[in-house]
Amino acid sequence: MKNGEALAAALDSCADALRALAAALRAEQPAPAPPGASSPDRLLTVEEAAGVLGVSRRWLYDHAGRLPFARHLSHRALRFSEAGLRRWIDRTR
């Protein structure tokens, strides 16, 4: 029964350590953003950005290098900052 008691004590110790770790992690979580706070910028696909701008997908690919809200995530992945796109629209009106 000594092995069983030692195992139970070890498990209790592990459980205590896990509870302490969980409490520490909960304490480190950032407070939720207040209502009305700006949300993180969303990255739009080529199709979504083309729809917002009223242009073709080809036009976006051709002009992405000159658009300040274009984001090249990789050689084959192009996205567009929604917040940047909206600011650009507001400035060019």
C-alpha positions, 0 to 999 in steps of 0.5 A: 500500500506504500506505493499507492500512498506515494502515488496518491501524494504525487498526484495531489502535489501535481494537482496543486501545482496545476491549480496554482498554474491555472490561477496564475494564468487567469490573473495574467489574462488582459482585461476585456476591451471596453465597449466601443474600443477599436477591434483588431484590423481584419485582413480581407481576401482579394474577392472581399476587397474587390467588392468593397472597392468595386474593382476587379480582382485583376485590378487589385493584383495589378495595383497591389504594390501601390496600395498602402493597405495591401499586405503580402503574407507570402509569395502567393497570399495577398490580403488587404487591411480593412481599416487601411482600405476604409481610410484610403477610401475616405481620403480619396473621396 
